[in-house]
């Protein structure tokens, strides 16, 4: 019992140490999401070339960090006509290159891990762009898209790709509110006073709170599991899983086992960073930690979602390919950082603070608690009427734009909007079995 109490306390101090970073990351992500629409992404990702891959990476970086929302949005823009590989790159970037992940990594593990997130993320995207089209054929991809369009009563031939590259309607090129000035990246809405409009900040607050509500369980589970892993799980258990002090052999084995631990932990997105810190504390290699962090897209529930979205054959190929890419990216990243002599050597250091003091962490936590209060106030003042631009997913709490929500349904005369089909099905099941 004493160890459990100690583990819960360890998890609390991890949360206290990173609270301000989580609020900062979620708030920045919400602001960006409020000005970049899904139509802008759909109109930019129709080809599989360097420019489209760069845009997919950018849109992923500035989107929600939730792995479930990323998988749903990746599928949605693919069904709407985006290239499959480019859609998967967007999904990878939205879970592995996002702002809050980098900040939390910096605080919990050190700046080297934050930099490694982006270096390894770039490696992973390059590997995905090269290998995915060779592992999953265009014929398999077209069949999935055509089946989905047929379900919606649309003509699959209308959306069929030409020469292996899907072309989207050019009418969407100018339909967006974005962060850039060129077509595809999103045109800036109206005049320069858009930043002073309360409605825009209310929208941003909606996205921030929606992401926080949706990820609250992941974060709580992540900190609790990490705290218990650091105190309750004996060090000998980690030693039995990890090959240590065997040079390249240890690096390879740890990079391979990292994604497997992510698969069985059920924790994804930012919630897996505390557990990554516990693994680092237990002695896993630098590359093993990076591979584990990247593998949030391999959590067991997500693999089941891929199976539902794309069928058994594609889901199986995706999962093993993702595992290989994540492990190889972690190994390559460790090699790069080893050559530059940037791999931290202090893997068994204390992971966090153990008391509240008048230091920068406490000051930042207080400041961002006030920021969170402001965001919450803006969120509560949003337009909740049926004719508003946004809606809240009644299942997970995520905010979605009504005109490009991935799923919607009319129930008893009222429209409901969802971030993914899974939330829609849960909603209908709950209504059918009250």
TAMO-V99049 format. One record per helix or strand of 2 or more residues. SS is the DSSP state (@ for helix, = for strand). FROM is the first residue (numbers start at 1). TO is the last residue. Records with the same first field share a line. If there is no record, write none. Layout:
SS->FROM-TO / FROM-TO
This chain:
@->2-33 / 38-42 / 50-61 / 67-79 / 84-96 / 99-109 / 111-135 / 138-151 / 156-159 / 170-174 / 192-196 / 198-231 / 235-241 / 248-265 / 269-282 / 286-298 / 300-310 / 312-339 / 360-380 / 402-404 / 421-432
=->390-392 / 399-401 / 407-411 / 414-418
